[in-house]
Amino acid sequence: MLAYIGSKVKELEKKIIGCRRDLHKHAEPGWTEFRTAAMAITELQKLGYTIKMGEEVCKRSAMMGVPPAAELKAQQERAIAQGANPELIKKMDGITGFTAEMKFSDGGPVMGFRVDMDSNDANESKDSDHKPAKEGFASINAGAMHACGHDAHVAVGLAVAEIVASMKDKLKGSVRFIFQPAEEGLRGAGPMVAAGVTKGLNYILGMHVGFQADKKGSLVCGAKGFLASTKWDVTITGLSAHAGAAPQEGHNALLAAAVAAINLHAISRHGDGVTRINVGKMIAGEGRNVVPPNAFMVMETRGATSELNNYMAGEAGRVIKAACDMYQCSHSIEVTGGTQSGESSEEMIEIVYEAAKELPEYTDITKMKDFGAGEDYAHMMSEVQKDGGIGTYVQVGVTRMAGHHNSKFDIDEADLLPAAKLMSYVIYKVLRK
């Protein structure tokens, strides 16, 4: 069967690369992946998959860091202008996540495959030595760039879905492709889990190009050390006053934010494992001679476990409140993202490892690495494991032209073919009759 899968991947080579370049050119950040989702849904419906979308697969009340309604509307109009099906956009009801499922038989296992769709909030390089710019597929959407490889994930995911559909007579159970929005900022998995997309899964597979598989032919079959994380936007409100004539009448929000930022970084780390905190941005004040009545901070906490992250978030909330009380300011916290910790299942790692050994394209295979960062997929995988299933997170080797989240990020697209071959083969090995 591996030879058949390999031949199908070869047939789909131009389609995979063309899809990746099309998505790269039309990059869409989290919660605005309207064109990407519409294109993918159209392809999957042609293949016979059952599509679920909207609140059926993504709980609206659990969505974090969602753009304002006016921006979402503008992004929908932009997506339609760039070729998205208006009827599908309407059916999404403002929610871009969806699932595509195919049932092969009763009584077999159900396997999930997560595919993240969003781009980064970044501007792509226009330099002549950057291949997407040189060859005309750099992002045309200002402030949006696929600088992490999610465009490649969608291209591979659609190819895998096509190959799996072509093998349906040889498979049992079901396969469920989970097309997730808003992975960047760790915002999309939670609402999909809350809507039940992982329920009934016996296996789940996640894939990412690059990261620790940083060269052609390398492969990491599993990961541990996913850091749980919480993302906060903090708004501090004080009272303005004349800084020269009546400073005593003001409540200084800038100083409250500054004291909070310094002391957030002074929170004691935990002896039970890795903990992190960062204030990434702070904006405050109005004018040179005005006591600052407002401040805004963008921050995050992380922990090696969900419990350790909860410790950091709890301490962070205490520090922010104390700093605001000191300057008689009020504050509000908006949770804009977050995910659980996680670790790949040994049984699932072994399935991927044994499959990869049969692929000559992978010459440097590692079973497990410590990821040491956050990934929204960990939330989905953890939920499947809690329900008795198994899962893993696979990093497939690609040649990169720059690091992830860099304005010149690009990959050798030929490296996507072994990825599609491996993912299809793993699904076949799990679901074969």
C-alpha positions as CSV (number, residue, x, y, z in Angstrom):
1,M,0.0,0.0,0.0
2,L,2.9,2.3,0.6
3,A,3.8,2.2,-3.1
4,Y,0.3,3.2,-4.0
5,I,0.4,6.1,-1.6
6,G,3.7,7.2,-3.0
7,S,2.3,7.2,-6.5
8,K,-0.7,9.2,-5.4
9,V,1.5,11.8,-3.7
10,K,3.5,12.1,-6.9
11,E,0.3,12.6,-8.9
12,L,-0.6,15.4,-6.5
13,E,2.7,17.1,-6.4
14,K,1.7,20.1,-8.6
15,K,-1.6,20.4,-6.7
16,I,0.1,20.4,-3.3
17,I,2.6,23.1,-4.3
18,G,0.0,25.1,-6.1
19,C,-2.3,25.0,-3.1
20,R,0.5,26.0,-0.7
21,R,1.5,29.0,-2.9
22,D,-2.1,30.1,-3.3
23,L,-2.6,30.1,0.5
24,H,0.7,31.8,1.0
25,K,-0.3,34.6,-1.3
26,H,-3.7,35.0,0.5
27,A,-2.6,34.7,4.1
28,E,-5.3,35.1,6.7
29,P,-4.7,35.6,10.5
30,G,-6.6,33.9,13.3
31,W,-10.4,33.9,13.1
32,T,-10.3,35.5,9.6
33,E,-9.4,32.4,7.6
34,F,-12.6,32.7,5.5
35,R,-11.0,32.2,2.1
36,T,-8.8,29.3,3.3
37,A,-11.7,27.5,4.9
38,A,-14.0,28.0,2.0
39,M,-11.4,26.7,-0.5
40,A,-10.7,23.6,1.7
41,I,-14.4,22.9,2.3
42,T,-15.1,23.0,-1.4
43,E,-12.3,20.5,-2.1
44,L,-13.3,18.2,0.7
45,Q,-17.0,18.2,-0.3
46,K,-15.9,17.0,-3.8
47,L,-14.1,14.1,-2.2
48,G,-17.2,13.0,-0.3
49,Y,-16.4,14.3,3.2
50,T,-19.2,15.3,5.5
51,I,-18.6,18.9,6.6
52,K,-19.6,20.4,9.9
53,M,-19.0,24.2,10.5
54,G,-20.0,27.1,12.6
55,E,-21.0,26.7,16.3
56,E,-21.5,23.0,15.7
57,V,-17.7,22.6,15.9
58,C,-16.5,25.8,17.6
59,K,-18.2,27.2,20.7
60,R,-18.6,30.9,20.2
61,S,-18.7,31.8,23.9
62,A,-15.3,30.1,24.3
63,M,-13.6,32.0,21.5
64,M,-10.7,34.2,22.6
65,G,-8.9,37.1,20.9
66,V,-11.6,37.5,18.2
67,P,-11.4,40.7,16.1
68,P,-14.2,43.2,16.3
69,A,-17.4,42.5,14.3
70,A,-16.6,45.3,11.8
71,E,-13.1,43.8,11.1
72,L,-14.6,40.3,10.7
73,K,-17.1,41.7,8.2
74,A,-14.4,43.5,6.3
75,Q,-12.3,40.3,6.2
76,Q,-15.3,38.3,4.9
77,E,-15.7,40.8,2.1
78,R,-12.0,40.7,1.4
79,A,-12.1,36.9,1.2
80,I,-15.0,37.0,-1.2
81,A,-13.2,39.5,-3.4
82,Q,-10.3,37.1,-3.4
83,G,-12.4,34.2,-4.7
84,A,-14.1,32.7,-1.7
85,N,-17.6,31.2,-2.2
86,P,-20.1,33.7,-0.7
87,E,-22.6,31.0,0.3
88,L,-20.0,29.1,2.3
89,I,-18.9,32.3,4.0
90,K,-22.5,32.9,5.0
91,K,-22.8,29.4,6.4
92,M,-19.7,29.9,8.5
93,D,-21.6,32.5,10.5
94,G,-18.3,34.3,11.4
95,I,-16.6,31.0,12.5
96,T,-13.8,29.6,10.3
97,G,-13.1,26.3,12.0
98,F,-14.7,23.2,10.5
99,T,-14.4,19.4,10.4
100,A,-14.5,17.0,7.5
101,E,-15.3,13.4,8.3
102,M,-15.6,10.2,6.2
103,K,-17.0,7.0,7.6
104,F,-15.7,3.7,6.2
105,S,-17.5,1.1,8.4
106,D,-19.1,0.5,11.7
107,G,-17.1,-0.8,14.6
108,G,-13.7,0.6,13.6
109,P,-11.6,3.2,15.3
110,V,-12.0,6.9,14.7
111,M,-8.9,8.9,13.8
112,G,-8.5,12.6,13.9
113,F,-6.0,14.7,12.0
114,R,-5.6,18.4,13.1
115,V,-4.8,21.0,10.4
116,D,-4.1,24.6,11.5
117,M,-4.9,27.3,8.9
118,D,-4.0,30.7,10.2
119,S,-1.1,33.0,9.3
120,N,1.0,35.3,11.4
121,D,0.4,39.0,12.1
122,A,3.5,40.0,10.1
123,N,4.5,41.7,6.9
124,E,6.3,39.6,4.4
125,S,9.7,40.6,2.9
126,K,9.7,42.1,-0.5
127,D,13.4,41.5,-1.1
128,S,14.4,40.0,-4.5
129,D,16.2,37.1,-2.8
130,H,12.9,36.0,-1.1
131,K,11.4,33.4,-3.4
132,P,7.7,34.2,-2.8
133,A,8.4,37.8,-3.6
134,K,10.5,36.9,-6.6
135,E,8.0,34.4,-8.0
136,G,4.9,36.4,-7.2
137,F,3.3,34.4,-4.4
138,A,4.2,36.6,-1.4
139,S,1.2,37.7,0.7
140,I,-0.9,40.4,-0.8
141,N,-2.7,41.0,2.5
142,A,-1.1,43.7,4.6
143,G,0.0,42.6,8.0
144,A,-0.6,38.9,7.3
145,M,2.1,36.4,6.3
146,H,2.4,32.6,6.5
147,A,5.7,32.8,8.4
148,C,5.2,29.5,10.3
149,G,4.1,27.0,7.6
150,H,0.4,26.6,8.2
151,D,-0.2,27.1,4.5
152,A,1.9,24.0,4.0
153,H,-0.2,22.2,6.6
154,V,-3.4,22.9,4.7
155,A,-1.9,21.8,1.4
156,V,-0.6,18.6,3.0
157,G,-3.9,18.0,4.8
158,L,-6.0,18.3,1.7
159,A,-3.6,15.9,-0.1
160,V,-3.9,13.4,2.7
161,A,-7.7,13.7,2.7
162,E,-7.7,13.0,-1.1
163,I,-5.4,10.0,-0.7
164,V,-7.4,8.6,2.2
165,A,-10.6,9.0,0.3
166,S,-9.1,7.0,-2.6
167,M,-8.4,4.1,-0.2
168,K,-11.8,4.1,1.5
169,D,-12.6,0.5,0.4
170,K,-9.5,-0.7,2.3
171,L,-10.3,1.2,5.5
172,K,-12.5,0.7,8.5
173,G,-13.9,3.1,11.1
174,S,-13.8,6.8,10.4
175,V,-11.3,9.7,9.8
176,R,-12.0,13.2,11.0
177,F,-10.0,16.1,9.7
178,I,-10.1,19.1,12.1
179,F,-9.3,22.3,10.3
180,Q,-8.5,24.7,13.2
181,P,-8.4,28.5,13.1
182,A,-6.3,30.7,15.3
183,E,-3.5,28.5,16.4
184,E,-1.2,31.5,16.7
185,G,-1.9,33.0,20.1
186,L,-3.3,29.6,21.2
187,R,-6.9,30.6,20.6
188,G,-8.5,28.0,18.4
189,A,-8.3,24.6,20.0
190,G,-10.1,25.4,23.2
191,P,-13.4,26.5,21.5
192,M,-13.3,23.5,19.2
193,V,-12.7,21.1,22.1
194,A,-15.6,22.8,24.0
195,A,-17.8,22.1,21.0
196,G,-16.9,18.4,21.1
197,V,-14.7,17.9,18.0
198,T,-12.4,15.5,19.9
199,K,-15.2,13.4,21.3
200,G,-15.2,9.8,20.0
201,L,-11.6,10.0,18.7
202,N,-9.5,6.9,19.5
203,Y,-6.4,8.4,17.8
204,I,-5.3,12.0,17.0
205,L,-2.4,13.1,14.8
206,G,-0.9,16.6,14.6
207,M,1.8,17.7,12.2
208,H,4.1,20.7,11.9
209,V,6.8,21.5,9.3
210,G,10.2,22.4,10.6
211,F,10.9,23.5,14.2
212,Q,13.0,20.7,15.6
213,A,13.0,18.8,12.4
214,D,15.1,21.5,10.8
215,K,16.4,19.8,7.7
216,K,15.3,17.7,4.8
217,G,15.0,14.0,5.8
218,S,14.6,14.6,9.5
219,L,11.6,13.6,11.5
220,V,10.5,13.9,15.1
221,C,7.7,11.3,15.9
222,G,6.5,12.8,19.2
223,A,6.9,15.6,21.6
224,K,6.7,16.3,25.3
225,G,7.1,19.5,27.2
226,F,4.3,21.4,25.6
227,L,4.0,24.5,27.8
228,A,0.5,25.4,29.0
229,S,-0.1,29.1,28.5
230,T,-2.5,32.0,29.2
231,K,-2.6,35.1,27.1
232,W,-4.0,38.3,28.7
233,D,-4.8,41.9,27.5
234,V,-4.8,44.1,30.6
235,T,-6.5,47.5,30.6
236,I,-5.7,49.9,33.5
237,T,-7.9,53.0,34.1
238,G,-6.8,55.9,36.2
239,L,-7.8,59.6,36.3
240,S,-6.2,62.4,34.3
241,A,-5.1,65.7,35.9
242,H,-2.8,68.6,35.2
243,A,0.7,67.2,35.8
244,G,2.0,70.6,36.9
245,A,-0.9,72.4,38.6
246,A,-2.8,69.5,40.3
247,P,-0.9,66.2,40.1
248,Q,-2.5,65.1,43.4
249,E,-5.9,64.9,41.7
250,G,-4.7,62.3,39.2
251,H,-4.4,58.5,39.4
252,N,-1.4,57.5,37.3
253,A,-2.3,54.4,35.1
254,L,1.2,54.5,33.5
255,L,2.9,54.1,36.8
256,A,0.5,51.3,37.8
257,A,1.3,49.5,34.6
258,A,5.0,50.0,35.0
259,V,5.0,48.7,38.6
260,A,2.9,45.8,37.5
261,A,5.2,45.0,34.6
262,I,8.4,45.0,36.7
263,N,6.8,42.9,39.5
264,L,5.2,40.5,37.1
265,H,8.7,39.6,36.0
266,A,9.7,39.2,39.7
267,I,7.2,36.5,40.4
268,S,8.9,33.5,42.1
269,R,9.4,30.7,39.7
270,H,8.1,27.3,40.8
271,G,10.2,24.4,42.1
272,D,8.0,21.8,40.4
273,G,8.9,22.7,36.8
274,V,9.4,25.3,34.1
275,T,7.4,28.6,34.4
276,R,7.6,31.7,32.2
277,I,6.0,35.1,32.1
278,N,6.4,38.0,29.7
279,V,4.9,41.5,29.2
280,G,5.3,41.9,25.5
281,K,3.8,45.4,25.0
282,M,2.8,48.3,27.1
283,I,1.0,51.5,25.9
284,A,0.1,54.3,28.2
285,G,-0.7,58.0,28.6
286,E,-2.0,60.9,26.6
287,G,0.3,63.9,26.8
288,R,3.5,65.4,28.3
289,N,1.7,67.4,30.9
290,V,-1.2,65.1,31.7
291,V,-1.2,62.5,34.5
292,P,-1.7,59.3,32.4
293,P,-5.3,58.0,32.8
294,N,-4.9,54.8,30.8
295,A,-2.5,52.0,30.2
296,F,-2.7,48.8,28.2
297,M,-0.5,45.7,28.5
298,V,-0.2,42.5,26.4
299,M,1.2,39.6,28.4
300,E,1.4,35.9,28.8
301,T,2.2,33.2,31.3
302,R,3.5,29.6,30.7
303,G,4.1,26.5,32.7
304,A,5.4,23.0,32.1
305,T,2.0,21.7,33.3
306,S,-1.4,23.3,33.4
307,E,-1.1,23.5,37.2
308,L,2.1,25.4,37.0
309,N,0.6,27.8,34.4
310,N,-2.3,28.3,36.7
311,Y,0.1,29.2,39.5
312,M,1.7,31.9,37.3
313,A,-1.6,33.3,36.2
314,G,-2.8,33.5,39.8
315,E,0.2,35.3,40.9
316,A,0.1,37.6,37.9
317,G,-3.5,38.6,38.8
318,R,-2.5,39.3,42.3
319,V,0.4,41.5,41.2
320,I,-1.7,43.5,38.7
321,K,-4.4,44.2,41.3
322,A,-1.8,45.3,43.9
323,A,-0.1,47.7,41.5
324,C,-3.4,49.2,40.5
325,D,-4.5,49.6,44.1
326,M,-1.3,51.4,44.9
327,Y,-2.2,54.1,42.3
328,Q,-6.0,54.0,42.9
329,C,-6.6,52.6,39.4
330,S,-9.1,50.1,38.2
331,H,-8.2,47.3,35.8
332,S,-9.8,44.6,33.6
333,I,-8.3,41.5,32.1
334,E,-9.4,39.9,28.9
335,V,-8.2,36.3,28.3
336,T,-7.2,36.3,24.6
337,G,-5.7,32.9,24.4
338,G,-4.5,29.8,26.2
339,T,-3.9,26.1,26.0
340,Q,-3.1,23.0,28.1
341,S,0.2,21.2,28.5
342,G,0.6,17.8,26.9
343,E,2.8,14.9,25.9
344,S,2.6,12.5,23.0
345,S,1.4,8.9,23.7
346,E,4.2,6.3,23.4
347,E,1.9,3.9,21.5
348,M,1.2,6.6,18.9
349,I,4.8,7.6,18.6
350,E,5.7,3.9,17.9
351,I,3.0,3.8,15.1
352,V,4.6,6.8,13.4
353,Y,8.1,5.6,14.0
354,E,7.5,2.2,12.4
355,A,5.7,3.8,9.4
356,A,8.5,6.3,8.9
357,K,11.2,3.6,8.9
358,E,9.6,2.3,5.7
359,L,10.0,5.7,3.9
360,P,13.4,6.1,2.4
361,E,12.9,9.9,2.4
362,Y,13.4,10.0,6.2
363,T,17.0,9.3,7.1
364,D,17.2,11.0,10.5
365,I,14.3,9.8,12.7
366,T,13.9,10.7,16.4
367,K,11.2,9.3,18.5
368,M,10.7,12.1,21.0
369,K,11.9,15.6,21.7
370,D,11.1,18.2,24.4
371,F,9.1,20.8,22.6
372,G,9.6,23.5,25.2
373,A,6.9,25.9,23.9
374,G,3.2,26.2,23.5
375,E,1.1,24.6,20.8
376,D,-2.6,24.7,20.6
377,Y,-2.8,21.1,19.4
378,A,-1.7,20.0,22.9
379,H,-5.2,20.9,24.1
380,M,-6.8,18.6,21.6
381,M,-4.4,15.7,22.2
382,S,-4.8,16.0,26.0
383,E,-8.6,15.8,25.7
384,V,-8.3,12.6,23.5
385,Q,-6.0,11.1,26.0
386,K,-8.3,11.9,28.9
387,D,-11.0,10.0,27.0
388,G,-8.8,6.9,26.7
389,G,-7.4,7.6,23.2
390,I,-3.8,8.2,22.1
391,G,-2.1,10.9,20.0
392,T,1.1,12.4,18.9
393,Y,2.6,15.6,17.4
394,V,4.9,15.0,14.4
395,Q,7.5,17.4,13.2
396,V,8.5,16.8,9.6
397,G,11.8,17.9,8.2
398,V,11.9,20.8,5.7
399,T,14.6,22.9,4.3
400,R,13.9,26.4,5.6
401,M,15.1,29.7,4.1
402,A,14.7,31.5,7.4
403,G,13.4,30.8,10.9
404,H,9.8,30.5,11.8
405,H,8.0,33.8,12.3
406,N,10.7,35.6,10.2
407,S,9.7,37.9,7.4
408,K,11.7,35.7,5.0
409,F,10.3,32.4,6.1
410,D,10.0,30.0,3.2
411,I,10.4,26.2,2.7
412,D,11.5,23.8,0.0
413,E,8.1,22.6,-1.2
414,A,9.5,19.3,-2.4
415,D,9.8,18.4,1.3
416,L,6.0,18.4,1.6
417,L,5.7,15.3,-0.5
418,P,7.2,12.9,2.1
419,A,5.1,14.6,4.7
420,A,1.9,13.8,2.8
421,K,3.1,10.3,2.2
422,L,3.9,9.6,5.8
423,M,0.6,11.1,7.2
424,S,-1.4,9.1,4.7
425,Y,0.5,5.9,5.5
426,V,0.0,6.4,9.3
427,I,-3.8,6.8,8.8
428,Y,-3.8,3.7,6.6
429,K,-1.9,1.7,9.2
430,V,-4.4,2.7,11.9
431,L,-7.6,2.2,9.9
432,R,-6.7,-0.6,7.5
433,K,-9.2,-3.5,7.4
